[in-house]
Amino acid sequence: MKKIIISTIILVVTVTFTFAQNTSNFGVKAGYNLASVTDDSGNETDARSGFHVGLYSENFISENFSIQPEVMYSQQGFKIENNNSTYTLERDYINIPVMFKGYLAKTFFIEAGPQVGFAVSKKETLDTVLGDFENDSEPNSFDWGLNVGTGIKVNAATIGLRYHFGMGDLYEDTDFKNRVFQISVGFDF
């Protein structure tokens, strides 16, 4: 039920602001992900490198404020390494962030907003000195959280930095949450 409520709120906000705007920019963006998982005690796993790619629509409310819904494919997950083994979770998502952007100068912005994510693939492996093993445990297929970021936009090109604080548990009955640092380049078309 919580998933339906959060998805509905984001959909309503996105549709409302998309159709209510006079000035909109549509574009494509892609970049680098550095993903990990933390628990409530602040312990963090090793990171998985990956990429993200997707589409956005930046809708200006005023000269200095915009709302930017996105649809992104994102490679996430984590690694845990010790002397004898490496455990890796490769978890890829379709993420739908809705970013509220404030332009502090003509080309410099800060942003924050909610995000929901739907897992589209999963691969868990355990590499040991005895060989490789695959795990059949099933992480949650829904993720949600908050993004914060900053960037520079010059004409139709954007360079951005963003951090995702996952708030949904990665597995049932755990306190493991996704964390993703992103560097991206976007272009309006």
Protein Blocks (a to p, Z undefined) as FASTA:
>chain_A
ZZmmmmmmmmmmmmmmmmmpfbdcddddddddddddddfkopacdddddddddddddddf
blmbccddddddddeddddddfkbccddddddddddddddddfbfklccdddddddddfb
dcdddddfkbccddfbdcdfbdcdddddddddehjbccdddddddfbdfbghiabdcddd
dddddddZZ
